[in-house]
């Protein structure tokens, strides 16, 4: 470790309480991007970030978009050094159901060694470790050991709809050598990992429409086909008995798990039975021939995420509904094209619509899967940084979730990403009582300090 990194680490340790105070202020802002009534709070969070970044030496501004603002910033001081583009998001999921929180979601509270608040892990806490690291270098060495740029968005939790156009418009300003982001997890507590694979996403809404109004089930039942019944048959037919997806052509472009990846997954400290027990199920169900880890991270999926129709209130109402709908999503692996999969799913549904009703099929959003080069200079710097913190080389892992902007960075800016996250699956992101361990808040700051130092030495120069 060089002298500048050592000084930055010491500064970070001495100012941990200040960092925690800043994060707590940030978390009090209910920046819920998916609910239009919170648009003012999202803008307030963007302004908070700009002011904080400027206070620690970053040139920053909030750029308006067709949706919520994107906060951009830079600390560029030496063209001979590599440039790291830091990504994060400052918007959060809605906190509902509020009654299941042990403390108010936007009144941060520390208990049992963790900070509880909506956004504490996803992604405000993880975003802040990058600003903490920059602040530590600015107050010790005077500048970081690499050039830094920042793109911090306010729409990640609602689909990042403004981001593709933003990247196209500001591509020159965002020129860099690599993207660094912390919106992922460690494999397990104390088990460091770097994510090299993400699944993509295709999300649609399907509605079957029968009669022109809800009907009395006694008068019409038996002669008018029920859209709920037809929809349930359609959804049930999406998989065969081996839990394999039944859509024609769905697997045409799937890149299968390699023998090397299978061996790496088997080497991970993973207990499938305990994993299932944590979410209250007694057994797992995977596509035939694939392990739990393979099926949940490296194979495609198709799931019904919501279904509705008819009467669902208290008591009984003998109604034959006019329509029934479902939200359906697929998690896709690299080489599968989301729009191609959507068209195949559309064709599958159209071929199974009863003649007694019609189909409405609506695309909601998409994102491509990603595999990054595990042997690149920035990945090596990240591996060494995590090893310096945890004492062991990190595992290389794939995760089942989607971060569509990672594919956008590659396609629109030509940049690979390093996914160096510090969350845990148990952090309850998107759920009541979301929290972020204070130990991981500290470790994240230290790991970023190490990464910037290491990449400044071994990173490729342009």
Buried (B, 14 or more C-beta within 10 A) or exposed (E): EEEBBEBBBEBBEEBBEEBBEBBBEBBBBBBBBBEEEBBEBBBBBBBBBBEBBEEBBBEBEBBEBEBBBBBBBBBBEEEEBBBBBBBBBBBBBBBEEEEEBEEBBBEBBEEEEBBBBBBBBBBBBBBBBBBBBBBBBBBBBEBBBBBBBBBBBBBBBBBBBBBBEBBEEBEEEBBBBBBBBBBBBBBBEEBBBBBBBBBBBBBBBBBBBBBEEBBEBEEBBEEBBBBBBBBBEBBEEBBEEEEBBEBEEBBEBBEEBEEEBBEBBEEBEBEBEEBBEEEEEEEEEBBEEBBBBBBBBBBBBBEBEEBBBBEEEEEEEEBBBBBBBBBBBBBBBBEBBBEBBBBBBBBBBEEBBBEEBBBEBEBBBBBBBBBBEEEBBBBBBBBBBBBBBBEEEBBBBBBBBBBBBBBBBBEBBEBBBBBBBBBBBEBBBBEBBBBBBBEBBBBBBBBBBBBBBBBBEEBEEE
